[in-house]
Structures are given as C-alpha cells and as structure tokens.
Amino acid sequence: MIQLYNSQGYHCEPGTEDGFAPGPGDTACRPHNSDYAPQDWSIGLSEILRVFQFRNSGGYHYCPGDDTEDGFCLGLT
C-alpha cells in the first residue's frame, strides 16, 4: 500500500503479490479495493489512512448499514 501511495498511481500487473504495480500502465482490471474516494487509479491520503485504521484496529468487517465511507467498520466481528 505504501508503495502504491508513494508512486502517485498504480496499474494492473499480473504475477505480482496483489495484482498491481506502481506507476502508469494497464488499467483494464478491477481497481484496488483501497482506491475508492474517488476511484482514480491513485491511492490518496485519506485512502491510505483508512488502511492504517484497519491495521491498527486489528481487523475490519463489512457493515453496509452503518453509513461508513467505504462500507466497512473497524474491528473483527
């Protein structure tokens, strides 16, 4: 995530650990789940901070009815 954030953009890259690589390139695949506000093939500050929230909370879970920015809540269920 840090690498994608620092690159100011990312693209699809089959064969990598997560299917993505830093920098410009092919965007014909589904974007990274952390790229949502807006979905623009770039991980922004608010998006990377959300990832840190999940990591620091020990987990996350899907909670579409809780009106969160991305449909997920902190903590395991």
MOPAC internal coordinates of N, CA, C and O (Angstrom, degrees):
PM7 1SCF
backbone

  N    0.0000 0     0.00 0     0.00 0    0    0    0
  C    1.4428 1     0.00 0     0.00 0    1    0    0
  C    1.5280 1   111.32 1     0.00 0    2    1    0
  O    1.2310 1   120.46 1   135.07 1    3    2    1
  N    1.3073 1   116.73 1   -44.93 1    3    2    1
  C    1.4691 1   119.86 1   179.54 1    5    3    2
  C    1.5249 1   110.05 1   -59.90 1    6    5    3
  O    1.2310 1   120.78 1   137.96 1    7    6    5
  N    1.3159 1   116.12 1   -42.04 1    7    6    5
  C    1.4579 1   120.32 1  -179.79 1    9    7    6
  C    1.5239 1   110.97 1   -62.18 1   10    9    7
  O    1.2310 1   120.08 1   136.26 1   11   10    9
  N    1.3286 1   117.45 1   -43.74 1   11   10    9
  C    1.4659 1   120.62 1   178.49 1   13   11   10
  C    1.5265 1   110.64 1   -66.66 1   14   13   11
  O    1.2310 1   120.09 1   139.67 1   15   14   13
  N    1.3185 1   117.44 1   -40.33 1   15   14   13
  C    1.4612 1   121.44 1   177.66 1   17   15   14
  C    1.5324 1   110.87 1   -62.23 1   18   17   15
  O    1.2310 1   120.35 1   132.65 1   19   18   17
  N    1.3266 1   116.94 1   -47.35 1   19   18   17
  C    1.4637 1   121.35 1  -177.74 1   21   19   18
  C    1.5202 1   113.15 1   -67.86 1   22   21   19
  O    1.2310 1   119.66 1   158.27 1   23   22   21
  N    1.3116 1   118.26 1   -21.73 1   23   22   21
  C    1.4615 1   121.20 1  -176.07 1   25   23   22
  C    1.5216 1   112.67 1   -81.97 1   26   25   23
  O    1.2310 1   119.65 1   171.92 1   27   26   25
  N    1.3095 1   118.27 1    -8.08 1   27   26   25
  C    1.4730 1   122.28 1  -178.08 1   29   27   26
  C    1.5260 1   112.07 1    61.41 1   30   29   27
  O    1.2310 1   120.31 1  -154.07 1   31   30   29
  N    1.3160 1   117.01 1    25.93 1   31   30   29
  C    1.4490 1   122.18 1   176.73 1   33   31   30
  C    1.5138 1   110.46 1   156.72 1   34   33   31
  O    1.2310 1   120.54 1   -16.25 1   35   34   33
  N    1.3226 1   116.57 1   163.75 1   35   34   33
  C    1.4577 1   121.36 1  -179.48 1   37   35   34
  C    1.5219 1   109.22 1  -152.84 1   38   37   35
  O    1.2310 1   120.89 1    -9.58 1   39   38   37
  N    1.3196 1   115.90 1   170.42 1   39   38   37
  C    1.4588 1   121.10 1   179.60 1   41   39   38
  C    1.5326 1   110.23 1  -147.91 1   42   41   39
  O    1.2310 1   120.83 1    -9.46 1   43   42   41
  N    1.3206 1   116.02 1   170.54 1   43   42   41
  C    1.4624 1   122.69 1   177.49 1   45   43   42
  C    1.5292 1   108.85 1   -70.01 1   46   45   43
  O    1.2310 1   120.58 1   -42.95 1   47   46   45
  N    1.3218 1   116.49 1   137.05 1   47   46   45
  C    1.4621 1   120.49 1   178.75 1   49   47   46
  C    1.5315 1   108.97 1  -149.77 1   50   49   47
  O    1.2310 1   120.50 1   -90.99 1   51   50   49
  N    1.3417 1   116.65 1    89.01 1   51   50   49
  C    1.4666 1   119.90 1   177.83 1   53   51   50
  C    1.5297 1   110.78 1   -55.61 1   54   53   51
  O    1.2310 1   120.98 1   -34.33 1   55   54   53
  N    1.3160 1   115.72 1   145.67 1   55   54   53
  C    1.4546 1   120.74 1   178.17 1   57   55   54
  C    1.5172 1   114.35 1    93.39 1   58   57   55
  O    1.2310 1   119.83 1   170.08 1   59   58   57
  N    1.3279 1   117.93 1    -9.92 1   59   58   57
  C    1.4665 1   120.22 1   175.83 1   61   59   58
  C    1.5216 1   108.97 1   -87.63 1   62   61   59
  O    1.2310 1   120.02 1   -11.31 1   63   62   61
  N    1.3204 1   117.57 1   168.69 1   63   62   61
  C    1.4674 1   120.97 1  -175.86 1   65   63   62
  C    1.5192 1   113.60 1   -60.53 1   66   65   63
  O    1.2310 1   119.89 1   149.71 1   67   66   65
  N    1.3366 1   117.82 1   -30.29 1   67   66   65
  C    1.4659 1   120.33 1  -179.37 1   69   67   66
  C    1.5308 1   113.89 1  -121.91 1   70   69   67
  O    1.2310 1   120.37 1  -178.75 1   71   70   69
  N    1.3403 1   116.90 1     1.25 1   71   70   69
  C    1.4618 1   120.12 1   179.11 1   73   71   70
  C    1.5161 1   114.55 1    86.82 1   74   73   71
  O    1.2310 1   120.26 1  -170.54 1   75   74   73
  N    1.3500 1   117.11 1     9.46 1   75   74   73
  C    1.4663 1   122.18 1  -178.15 1   77   75   74
  C    1.5162 1   110.34 1  -134.09 1   78   77   75
  O    1.2310 1   121.34 1   -20.52 1   79   78   77
  N    1.3469 1   115.04 1   159.48 1   79   78   77
  C    1.4621 1   121.32 1   175.26 1   81   79   78
  C    1.5307 1   108.49 1  -144.34 1   82   81   79
  O    1.2310 1   120.08 1   -25.96 1   83   82   81
  N    1.3217 1   117.46 1   154.04 1   83   82   81
  C    1.4653 1   121.28 1   179.52 1   85   83   82
  C    1.5260 1   112.47 1   -66.45 1   86   85   83
  O    1.2310 1   121.30 1   -27.08 1   87   86   85
  N    1.3226 1   115.11 1   152.92 1   87   86   85
  C    1.4539 1   121.77 1   173.59 1   89   87   86
  C    1.5153 1   114.04 1    90.66 1   90   89   87
  O    1.2310 1   120.79 1    -1.80 1   91   90   89
  N    1.3277 1   116.09 1   178.20 1   91   90   89
  C    1.4672 1   120.90 1  -178.52 1   93   91   90
  C    1.5264 1   111.20 1   -72.36 1   94   93   91
  O    1.2310 1   121.08 1   -21.46 1   95   94   93
  N    1.3207 1   115.54 1   158.54 1   95   94   93
  C    1.4573 1   121.10 1   178.74 1   97   95   94
  C    1.5118 1   110.52 1   160.70 1   98   97   95
  O    1.2310 1   120.89 1    25.41 1   99   98   97
  N    1.3156 1   115.90 1  -154.59 1   99   98   97
  C    1.4570 1   124.19 1  -176.51 1  101   99   98
  C    1.5306 1   111.18 1   -63.98 1  102  101   99
  O    1.2310 1   120.22 1   -52.64 1  103  102  101
  N    1.3196 1   117.18 1   127.36 1  103  102  101
  C    1.4681 1   122.11 1   176.80 1  105  103  102
  C    1.5272 1   110.61 1  -121.15 1  106  105  103
  O    1.2310 1   120.60 1  -149.13 1  107  106  105
  N    1.3346 1   116.47 1    30.87 1  107  106  105
  C    1.4652 1   120.96 1  -177.94 1  109  107  106
  C    1.5276 1   112.78 1   -85.01 1  110  109  107
  O    1.2310 1   119.43 1   177.96 1  111  110  109
  N    1.3246 1   118.70 1    -2.04 1  111  110  109
  C    1.4607 1   120.86 1   178.21 1  113  111  110
  C    1.5364 1   109.83 1   -97.79 1  114  113  111
  O    1.2310 1   121.23 1    -1.95 1  115  114  113
  N    1.3156 1   115.26 1   178.05 1  115  114  113
  C    1.4637 1   120.86 1   174.79 1  117  115  114
  C    1.5327 1   108.39 1   -69.99 1  118  117  115
  O    1.2310 1   119.33 1   -46.25 1  119  118  117
  N    1.3465 1   118.87 1   133.75 1  119  118  117
  C    1.4691 1   120.23 1  -179.17 1  121  119  118
  C    1.5361 1   112.40 1   -66.69 1  122  121  119
  O    1.2310 1   121.08 1   -17.80 1  123  122  121
  N    1.3086 1   115.54 1   162.20 1  123  122  121
  C    1.4645 1   122.15 1   177.80 1  125  123  122
  C    1.5297 1   109.04 1   -58.93 1  126  125  123
  O    1.2310 1   120.37 1   -37.87 1  127  126  125
  N    1.3258 1   116.90 1   142.13 1  127  126  125
  C    1.4720 1   121.11 1  -179.05 1  129  127  126
  C    1.5236 1   113.06 1   -60.05 1  130  129  127
  O    1.2310 1   119.66 1   153.29 1  131  130  129
  N    1.3122 1   118.25 1   -26.71 1  131  130  129
  C    1.4639 1   120.99 1  -179.23 1  133  131  130
  C    1.5214 1   113.23 1   -80.00 1  134  133  131
  O    1.2310 1   120.01 1   172.90 1  135  134  133
  N    1.3100 1   117.59 1    -7.10 1  135  134  133
  C    1.4664 1   122.86 1  -179.70 1  137  135  134
  C    1.5285 1   108.48 1   -96.85 1  138  137  135
  O    1.2310 1   120.39 1   -90.36 1  139  138  137
  N    1.3274 1   116.86 1    89.64 1  139  138  137
  C    1.4597 1   119.72 1  -172.92 1  141  139  138
  C    1.5351 1   114.42 1  -136.64 1  142  141  139
  O    1.2310 1   118.64 1   169.03 1  143  142  141
  N    1.3153 1   120.21 1   -10.97 1  143  142  141
  C    1.4633 1   120.40 1  -171.41 1  145  143  142
  C    1.5206 1   112.92 1  -135.10 1  146  145  143
  O    1.2310 1   118.21 1  -105.33 1  147  146  145
  N    1.3008 1   121.01 1    74.67 1  147  146  145
  C    1.4640 1   128.86 1    -6.18 1  149  147  146
  C    1.5259 1   110.55 1   -86.17 1  150  149  147
  O    1.2310 1   120.71 1   -13.44 1  151  150  149
  N    1.3111 1   116.26 1   166.56 1  151  150  149
  C    1.4603 1   120.98 1   175.26 1  153  151  150
  C    1.5198 1   106.56 1   -77.16 1  154  153  151
  O    1.2310 1   120.67 1   -74.95 1  155  154  153
  N    1.3395 1   116.32 1   105.05 1  155  154  153
  C    1.4663 1   120.09 1  -172.24 1  157  155  154
  C    1.5310 1   113.71 1  -142.72 1  158  157  155
  O    1.2310 1   119.92 1  -159.18 1  159  158  157
  N    1.3358 1   117.76 1    20.82 1  159  158  157
  C    1.4620 1   122.98 1  -179.85 1  161  159  158
  C    1.5238 1   111.63 1    61.24 1  162  161  159
  O    1.2310 1   121.02 1  -148.35 1  163  162  161
  N    1.3133 1   115.65 1    31.65 1  163  162  161
  C    1.4527 1   123.06 1   175.74 1  165  163  162
  C    1.5265 1   107.77 1  -148.94 1  166  165  163
  O    1.2310 1   119.96 1   -45.69 1  167  166  165
  N    1.3317 1   117.69 1   134.31 1  167  166  165
  C    1.4594 1   121.70 1   178.05 1  169  167  166
  C    1.5243 1   107.30 1   -91.17 1  170  169  167
  O    1.2310 1   120.66 1   -65.14 1  171  170  169
  N    1.3290 1   116.34 1   114.86 1  171  170  169
  C    1.4539 1   121.80 1  -178.38 1  173  171  170
  C    1.5186 1   112.59 1   -88.26 1  174  173  171
  O    1.2310 1   120.89 1    -6.22 1  175  174  173
  N    1.3167 1   115.91 1   173.78 1  175  174  173
  C    1.4618 1   121.53 1  -178.07 1  177  175  174
  C    1.5231 1   111.99 1   -58.57 1  178  177  175
  O    1.2310 1   119.45 1   132.19 1  179  178  177
  N    1.3208 1   118.66 1   -47.81 1  179  178  177
  C    1.4681 1   120.10 1  -179.07 1  181  179  178
  C    1.5238 1   111.25 1   -63.41 1  182  181  179
  O    1.2310 1   120.26 1   146.89 1  183  182  181
  N    1.3293 1   117.10 1   -33.11 1  183  182  181
  C    1.4657 1   120.57 1   179.85 1  185  183  182
  C    1.5311 1   111.39 1   -71.31 1  186  185  183
  O    1.2310 1   119.93 1   138.43 1  187  186  185
  N    1.3151 1   117.73 1   -41.57 1  187  186  185
  C    1.4679 1   119.72 1   179.26 1  189  187  186
  C    1.5337 1   110.39 1   -70.42 1  190  189  187
  O    1.2310 1   120.21 1   145.11 1  191  190  189
  N    1.3189 1   117.21 1   -34.89 1  191  190  189
  C    1.4633 1   119.68 1   177.06 1  193  191  190
  C    1.5261 1   111.29 1   -65.36 1  194  193  191
  O    1.2310 1   120.24 1   146.04 1  195  194  193
  N    1.3249 1   117.15 1   -33.96 1  195  194  193
  C    1.4652 1   121.07 1   176.91 1  197  195  194
  C    1.5312 1   109.70 1   -64.41 1  198  197  195
  O    1.2310 1   120.09 1   139.09 1  199  198  197
  N    1.3204 1   117.44 1   -40.91 1  199  198  197
  C    1.4685 1   121.33 1   177.02 1  201  199  198
  C    1.5309 1   109.92 1   -60.43 1  202  201  199
  O    1.2310 1   120.27 1   137.22 1  203  202  201
  N    1.3293 1   117.09 1   -42.78 1  203  202  201
  C    1.4683 1   120.79 1   178.14 1  205  203  202
  C    1.5316 1   110.96 1   -63.26 1  206  205  203
  O    1.2310 1   119.96 1   142.23 1  207  206  205
  N    1.3285 1   117.68 1   -37.77 1  207  206  205
  C    1.4639 1   120.33 1   176.87 1  209  207  206
  C    1.5245 1   110.38 1   -59.22 1  210  209  207
  O    1.2310 1   120.50 1   133.81 1  211  210  209
  N    1.3297 1   116.64 1   -46.19 1  211  210  209
  C    1.4635 1   120.35 1   179.45 1  213  211  210
  C    1.5213 1   110.98 1   -61.60 1  214  213  211
  O    1.2310 1   120.43 1   135.02 1  215  214  213
  N    1.3127 1   116.78 1   -44.98 1  215  214  213
  C    1.4578 1   120.08 1  -178.57 1  217  215  214
  C    1.5240 1   111.23 1   -63.95 1  218  217  215
  O    1.2310 1   120.37 1   136.09 1  219  218  217
  N    1.3185 1   116.89 1   -43.91 1  219  218  217
  C    1.4607 1   120.57 1  -177.93 1  221  219  218
  C    1.5209 1   112.92 1   -71.64 1  222  221  219
  O    1.2310 1   119.89 1   158.25 1  223  222  221
  N    1.3184 1   117.81 1   -21.75 1  223  222  221
  C    1.4600 1   120.30 1  -179.64 1  225  223  222
  C    1.5240 1   112.15 1   -86.48 1  226  225  223
  O    1.2310 1   120.23 1   171.84 1  227  226  225
  N    1.3103 1   117.16 1    -8.16 1  227  226  225
  C    1.4522 1   120.37 1   179.42 1  229  227  226
  C    1.5159 1   113.73 1    87.79 1  230  229  227
  O    1.2310 1   120.14 1  -177.95 1  231  230  229
  N    1.3051 1   117.34 1     2.05 1  231  230  229
  C    1.4611 1   120.19 1   178.09 1  233  231  230
  C    1.5102 1   111.91 1   155.65 1  234  233  231
  O    1.2310 1   121.58 1     3.04 1  235  234  233
  N    1.3197 1   114.59 1  -176.96 1  235  234  233
  C    1.4549 1   121.29 1   179.71 1  237  235  234
  C    1.5175 1   108.61 1  -156.91 1  238  237  235
  O    1.2310 1   120.80 1   -14.15 1  239  238  237
  N    1.3112 1   116.08 1   165.85 1  239  238  237
  C    1.4566 1   120.63 1   177.34 1  241  239  238
  C    1.5250 1   110.22 1  -148.42 1  242  241  239
  O    1.2310 1   121.26 1   -23.32 1  243  242  241
  N    1.2998 1   115.19 1   156.68 1  243  242  241
  C    1.4598 1   122.69 1   179.65 1  245  243  242
  C    1.5181 1   109.03 1   -71.38 1  246  245  243
  O    1.2310 1   120.24 1   -51.04 1  247  246  245
  N    1.3312 1   117.14 1   128.96 1  247  246  245
  C    1.4716 1   121.24 1  -179.53 1  249  247  246
  C    1.5269 1   109.62 1  -146.90 1  250  249  247
  O    1.2310 1   119.79 1  -111.19 1  251  250  249
  N    1.3310 1   118.00 1    68.81 1  251  250  249
  C    1.4635 1   121.10 1  -173.62 1  253  251  250
  C    1.5263 1   114.49 1   -61.01 1  254  253  251
  O    1.2310 1   119.30 1   156.13 1  255  254  253
  N    1.3037 1   118.94 1   -23.87 1  255  254  253
  C    1.4573 1   121.56 1  -178.38 1  257  255  254
  C    1.5162 1   114.94 1   -86.27 1  258  257  255
  O    1.2310 1   119.66 1   178.68 1  259  258  257
  N    1.3365 1   118.26 1    -1.32 1  259  258  257
  C    1.4593 1   121.55 1  -175.37 1  261  259  258
  C    1.5217 1   114.34 1   -95.25 1  262  261  259
  O    1.2310 1   119.84 1  -173.39 1  263  262  261
  N    1.3207 1   117.91 1     6.61 1  263  262  261
  C    1.4697 1   123.09 1   174.98 1  265  263  262
  C    1.5357 1   112.93 1    54.93 1  266  265  263
  O    1.2310 1   120.70 1  -132.62 1  267  266  265
  N    1.3461 1   116.27 1    47.38 1  267  266  265
  C    1.4534 1   120.08 1   174.57 1  269  267  266
  C    1.5251 1   109.13 1   -92.32 1  270  269  267
  O    1.2310 1   120.02 1   -12.58 1  271  270  269
  N    1.3203 1   117.56 1   167.42 1  271  270  269
  C    1.4617 1   121.43 1  -176.54 1  273  271  270
  C    1.5212 1   113.53 1   -64.16 1  274  273  271
  O    1.2310 1   120.24 1   154.84 1  275  274  273
  N    1.3407 1   117.15 1   -25.16 1  275  274  273
  C    1.4668 1   120.28 1  -174.86 1  277  275  274
  C    1.5228 1   114.35 1  -130.40 1  278  277  275
  O    1.2310 1   119.74 1  -175.70 1  279  278  277
  N    1.3257 1   118.11 1     4.30 1  279  278  277
  C    1.4631 1   121.04 1   179.19 1  281  279  278
  C    1.5129 1   114.44 1    85.21 1  282  281  279
  O    1.2310 1   120.01 1  -171.22 1  283  282  281
  N    1.3540 1   117.58 1     8.78 1  283  282  281
  C    1.4450 1   121.85 1   179.96 1  285  283  282
  C    1.5231 1   109.88 1  -124.13 1  286  285  283
  O    1.2310 1   121.00 1   -27.69 1  287  286  285
  N    1.3442 1   115.70 1   152.31 1  287  286  285
  C    1.4633 1   122.71 1   178.28 1  289  287  286
  C    1.5225 1   109.07 1  -120.75 1  290  289  287
  O    1.2310 1   120.88 1   -26.59 1  291  290  289
  N    1.3127 1   115.93 1   153.41 1  291  290  289
  C    1.4523 1   122.06 1   178.64 1  293  291  290
  C    1.5246 1   110.79 1   -71.18 1  294  293  291
  O    1.2310 1   120.69 1   -30.67 1  295  294  293
  N    1.3306 1   116.29 1   149.33 1  295  294  293
  C    1.4524 1   122.86 1   176.49 1  297  295  294
  C    1.5201 1   112.73 1    89.82 1  298  297  295
  O    1.2310 1   121.50 1   -23.80 1  299  298  297
  N    1.3095 1   114.74 1   156.20 1  299  298  297
  C    1.4556 1   121.07 1   177.73 1  301  299  298
  C    1.5180 1   109.85 1   -86.57 1  302  301  299
  O    1.2310 1   120.76 1   -26.67 1  303  302  301
  N    1.3114 1   116.16 1   153.33 1  303  302  301
  C    1.4765 1   119.15 1   177.13 1  305  303  302
  C    1.4898 1   111.23 1  -100.45 1  306  305  303
  O    1.2310 1   120.10 1   180.00 1  307  306  305

